[in-house]
Amino acid sequence: MKHFLHSFYGKISAVFMLLLLVLGCVQVSLTVQSCMSFMEEARHRVALPLAENIAREFEPHLADSIHHAEIKQSIHGMMLINPDIRIYLLSEDGEVLAAFCEPADMVKMWQIDIAPVHAYLVSPKDIPIRGDDPCFPDQQAIFTVAPVNYNQGENGYVYVLLQHDTNSSALDHYLVQASLKILLIFFAFVGIAGLIWFFLLTKRFNVMTEAVEAFEMGDMNRRINMSSRDEIGTLANAFDQMADTIVDNIEEMKEKDILRRNLIANISHDLRSPLTSIQGYLEMVLMKDDNLSAEKRQKLLKTIFKNTTQLSKLVGELFELSKLDARQTQPNPEPFQMEELAQDVLLKFNPRADELGVRLGCEFDEKLPRVYGDIGLIERALSNLIDNALHYTPKDGEVVITLAQEGERVTVTVSDTGMGIPEEDLPFVFDRFYRVEKSRTRAPEKAGAGLGLAITQKIIEAHNSVISVKSAVNKGTSFIFELPISA
């Protein structure tokens, strides 16, 4: 019971039943009062001509003096028909001149307030009007009144009080009983319907609570899946969306943790290999310095230099990628001619291409508009793509930069006729340290750290663009991105 009262369903049910009880009591009270007022007004309207009729009966016995006996004789029949009246003869200023009620000594007050009498005579329709009761000074009763002459021309009033109906107590009792029955029926029907509705309403809260608790305990797949469109349904959908976001964030954190571990492993390997090579060759030079010929020493030093260059390149790429990740490197865009930049980059790679036997080329539309971007970063991205293409393109192959205007943008495509990328590797080519060839046994001068394409992707994304790749095994690979035309 204590748990029920502390529950949301218990609290809302208790408040609802209390409100029903209060409203029911108010309804019973208003119903009884309204019925009594209606009955009282009805009795008063029926009795409106009563005072005038009595006045006509009294006038013959009031001409010279008040003849009590004759008056009682004339009203005897009236009293038999309606015993719930008391008749008084009043002077013009409200003095009780005669009382016709049983017993006669009931009169306690011989002067009444005449203002209600005047109000009644001015507007007899404003009923019910209450006036003083000479027999009960502490009470007032509804009345009817009519003017009359007595004692040879003096003005007075026939004042008829309508006593409390003897059946009114029974009527009150009947009305109370009927109202209570209606209240009980209403209370039972509405109360039961309300409790059922509140139960169904709070049941959805219980479902939400169970789902939240299950999610808190580690059941990440738990969802509410509520289809209603009210506030509760909106709250449930908000929780489901929040849960999906949390799960996605957790998955992203797991992926980042895996990437972090792979990053550490790859960095450790790629740093350790050239460092081990450098250390070994240096030890050889130090230990056999006296026995080394000039040619042998020169060869060892060249190998050490190549490993040092590779190590420096790796550290530089890591530093560059970290700045791009942290957004410390922001583009400084300016208008420039993309075809000129492409030709400059190809010119830089011509010696290496000639050494590998690979042809370099650039194709572009005439009157190509200027593009808007950071010329230094775009040069770095193109250099990475050309370097990557040369690495995988065999002798007598071709690497081409194609520039074409498409609407308000210029499309840049770097294509090669190399070995291509297997379809299963395409989604991962921009991942850092990812290599299509899985072997780590390549010669140092041909080895790559697997950071060039990751750096290129970050540069293109910094220009609010996207780089994509298309490839076919043994046919070649194309990398495509777009730059906006300068205004």
CORTARA-V32490 format. One record per backbone hydrogen bond with DSSP energy under -1.0 kcal/mol. NH is the residue of the N-H (numbers start at 1). CO is the residue of the C=O. E is the energy in kcal/mol with one decimal. If there is no record, write none. Layout:
BEGIN
((NH & CO & E) (NH & CO & E))
END
This chain:
BEGIN
((5 & 1 & -2.3) (6 & 2 & -1.5) (11 & 7 & -2.3) (12 & 8 & -2.5) (13 & 9 & -2.1) (14 & 10 & -2.3) (15 & 11 & -2.3) (16 & 12 & -2.0) (17 & 13 & -2.6) (18 & 14 & -2.3) (19 & 15 & -2.3) (20 & 16 & -2.2) (21 & 17 & -2.3) (22 & 18 & -2.5) (23 & 19 & -2.7) (24 & 20 & -2.4) (25 & 21 & -2.4) (26 & 22 & -2.4) (27 & 23 & -2.3) (28 & 24 & -2.5) (29 & 25 & -2.5) (30 & 26 & -2.6) (31 & 27 & -2.4) (32 & 28 & -2.4) (33 & 29 & -2.4) (34 & 30 & -2.5) (35 & 31 & -2.4) (36 & 32 & -2.5) (37 & 33 & -2.6) (38 & 34 & -2.3) (39 & 35 & -2.5) (40 & 36 & -2.6) (41 & 37 & -2.5) (42 & 38 & -2.4) (43 & 39 & -2.5) (44 & 40 & -2.1) (45 & 41 & -2.5) (46 & 42 & -2.1) (47 & 43 & -1.7) (50 & 47 & -1.4) (53 & 49 & -2.2) (54 & 50 & -2.4) (55 & 51 & -2.6) (56 & 52 & -2.0) (57 & 53 & -1.6) (58 & 54 & -2.3) (59 & 55 & -2.2) (61 & 58 & -2.0) (62 & 59 & -1.6) (67 & 61 & -1.8) (68 & 66 & -1.0) (71 & 67 & -2.2) (72 & 68 & -2.8) (73 & 69 & -2.3) (74 & 70 & -2.0) (75 & 71 & -2.1) (79 & 75 & -2.5) (80 & 76 & -1.7) (81 & 77 & -2.0) (82 & 78 & -3.3) (86 & 161 & -2.0) (87 & 100 & -1.3) (88 & 159 & -2.5) (89 & 98 & -2.8) (90 & 157 & -3.0) (91 & 95 & -2.5) (94 & 91 & -1.4) (96 & 110 & -2.4) (97 & 89 & -3.2) (98 & 89 & -1.4) (100 & 87 & -3.2) (106 & 103 & -1.5) (107 & 104 & -1.0) (108 & 134 & -2.6) (109 & 134 & -1.4) (112 & 94 & -2.1) (118 & 114 & -2.0) (119 & 115 & -2.6) (120 & 116 & -2.3) (121 & 117 & -2.3) (122 & 118 & -2.2) (123 & 119 & -2.3) (126 & 123 & -1.5) (127 & 125 & -2.3) (131 & 141 & -2.8) (133 & 139 & -1.1) (139 & 136 & -2.3) (141 & 131 & -2.3) (143 & 129 & -1.1) (144 & 160 & -2.3) (146 & 158 & -1.6) (148 & 156 & -2.4) (150 & 154 & -2.5) (151 & 62 & -2.1) (152 & 63 & -3.2) (154 & 150 & -2.5) (156 & 148 & -2.5) (157 & 90 & -2.3) (158 & 146 & -3.1) (159 & 88 & -3.3) (160 & 144 & -2.7) (161 & 86 & -2.9) (162 & 142 & -2.5) (163 & 84 & -2.5) (168 & 165 & -1.9) (171 & 167 & -2.4) (172 & 168 & -3.4) (173 & 169 & -2.7) (174 & 170 & -2.4) (175 & 171 & -3.0) (176 & 172 & -2.8) (177 & 173 & -2.4) (178 & 174 & -2.9) (179 & 175 & -2.8) (180 & 176 & -2.6) (181 & 177 & -2.3) (182 & 178 & -2.4) (183 & 179 & -2.9) (184 & 180 & -2.8) (185 & 181 & -2.6) (186 & 182 & -3.0) (187 & 183 & -3.3) (188 & 184 & -2.8) (189 & 185 & -2.8) (190 & 186 & -2.6) (191 & 187 & -1.8) (192 & 188 & -2.5) (193 & 189 & -2.5) (194 & 190 & -2.9) (195 & 191 & -2.7) (196 & 192 & -2.4) (197 & 193 & -2.4) (198 & 194 & -3.0) (199 & 195 & -2.2) (200 & 196 & -2.4) (201 & 197 & -2.4) (202 & 198 & -3.1) (203 & 199 & -1.7) (206 & 202 & -2.2) (207 & 203 & -2.2) (208 & 204 & -2.3) (209 & 205 & -2.8) (210 & 206 & -2.6) (211 & 207 & -2.1) (212 & 208 & -2.6) (213 & 209 & -2.7) (214 & 210 & -2.5) (215 & 211 & -2.4) (216 & 212 & -2.5) (217 & 213 & -1.9) (218 & 215 & -1.2) (219 & 214 & -2.5) (220 & 218 & -1.8) (222 & 219 & -1.6) (234 & 230 & -2.5) (235 & 231 & -2.4) (236 & 232 & -2.6) (237 & 233 & -2.7) (238 & 234 & -2.3) (239 & 235 & -2.2) (240 & 236 & -2.4) (241 & 237 & -2.6) (242 & 238 & -2.5) (243 & 239 & -3.1) (244 & 240 & -2.5) (245 & 241 & -2.5) (246 & 242 & -2.7) (247 & 243 & -2.8) (248 & 244 & -2.8) (249 & 245 & -2.7) (250 & 246 & -2.7) (251 & 247 & -2.8) (252 & 248 & -2.7) (253 & 249 & -2.7) (254 & 250 & -2.5) (255 & 251 & -2.7) (256 & 252 & -2.9) (257 & 253 & -2.4) (258 & 254 & -2.6) (259 & 255 & -3.0) (260 & 256 & -2.8) (261 & 257 & -2.4) (262 & 258 & -2.9) (263 & 259 & -3.1) (264 & 260 & -2.6) (265 & 261 & -2.7) (266 & 262 & -3.4) (267 & 263 & -3.1) (268 & 264 & -2.7) (269 & 265 & -2.4) (270 & 266 & -3.5) (271 & 267 & -2.5) (272 & 268 & -2.3) (273 & 269 & -2.4) (275 & 271 & -1.8) (276 & 272 & -3.1) (277 & 273 & -2.3) (278 & 274 & -3.1) (279 & 275 & -2.8) (280 & 276 & -2.6) (281 & 277 & -2.6) (282 & 278 & -2.4) (283 & 279 & -2.3) (284 & 280 & -2.0) (285 & 281 & -2.5) (286 & 282 & -2.6) (287 & 283 & -2.8) (288 & 284 & -2.4) (292 & 288 & -1.1) (297 & 293 & -2.8) (298 & 294 & -2.3) (299 & 295 & -2.0) (300 & 296 & -2.3) (301 & 297 & -2.5) (302 & 298 & -2.1) (303 & 299 & -2.0) (304 & 300 & -2.5) (305 & 301 & -2.6) (306 & 302 & -2.5) (307 & 303 & -2.2) (308 & 304 & -2.4) (309 & 305 & -2.6) (310 & 306 & -2.5) (311 & 307 & -2.5) (312 & 308 & -2.6) (313 & 309 & -2.6) (314 & 310 & -2.3) (315 & 311 & -2.4) (316 & 312 & -2.4) (317 & 313 & -2.6) (318 & 314 & -2.5) (319 & 315 & -2.3) (320 & 316 & -2.5) (321 & 317 & -2.8) (322 & 318 & -2.3) (323 & 319 & -1.8) (324 & 320 & -1.9) (325 & 321 & -2.6) (326 & 322 & -2.2) (328 & 323 & -2.6) (329 & 323 & -1.2) (334 & 373 & -2.2) (336 & 371 & -1.9) (341 & 337 & -1.7) (342 & 338 & -2.4) (343 & 339 & -2.1) (344 & 340 & -2.1) (345 & 341 & -2.3) (346 & 342 & -2.3) (347 & 343 & -2.2) (348 & 344 & -1.7) (349 & 345 & -1.4) (353 & 349 & -2.6) (354 & 350 & -2.9) (355 & 351 & -2.0) (356 & 352 & -2.0) (357 & 353 & -1.1) (358 & 353 & -2.6) (359 & 397 & -2.4) (361 & 399 & -1.8) (363 & 401 & -3.0) (371 & 336 & -2.5) (372 & 484 & -2.4) (373 & 334 & -1.9) (378 & 374 & -2.6) (379 & 375 & -2.0) (380 & 376 & -1.8) (381 & 377 & -2.4) (382 & 378 & -2.7) (383 & 379 & -2.5) (384 & 380 & -2.1) (385 & 381 & -2.0) (386 & 382 & -2.7) (387 & 383 & -2.8) (388 & 384 & -2.4) (389 & 385 & -2.4) (390 & 386 & -2.7) (391 & 387 & -1.7) (392 & 388 & -1.2) (396 & 357 & -2.9) (397 & 394 & -1.6) (399 & 359 & -2.8) (400 & 415 & -2.5) (401 & 361 & -2.4) (402 & 413 & -2.9) (403 & 363 & -3.0) (404 & 411 & -1.8) (406 & 409 & -3.2) (409 & 406 & -1.3) (410 & 483 & -2.9) (411 & 404 & -3.3) (412 & 481 & -3.3) (413 & 402 & -2.4) (414 & 479 & -2.6) (415 & 400 & -2.8) (416 & 477 & -2.1) (417 & 398 & -1.2) (419 & 392 & -1.8) (425 & 422 & -1.5) (428 & 425 & -1.6) (429 & 426 & -1.2) (431 & 428 & -1.7) (433 & 450 & -2.2) (434 & 431 & -1.7) (446 & 443 & -1.6) (447 & 443 & -1.0) (455 & 451 & -2.5) (456 & 452 & -2.3) (457 & 453 & -2.5) (458 & 454 & -1.9) (459 & 455 & -2.2) (460 & 456 & -2.4) (461 & 457 & -2.6) (462 & 458 & -1.9) (464 & 461 & -2.0) (465 & 460 & -1.6) (468 & 480 & -2.6) (470 & 478 & -2.6) (472 & 476 & -2.2) (474 & 419 & -3.1) (475 & 472 & -2.1) (476 & 472 & -2.0) (478 & 470 & -3.2) (479 & 414 & -2.2) (480 & 468 & -2.4) (481 & 412 & -2.2) (483 & 410 & -2.0) (485 & 408 & -2.2) (486 & 370 & -2.5))
END
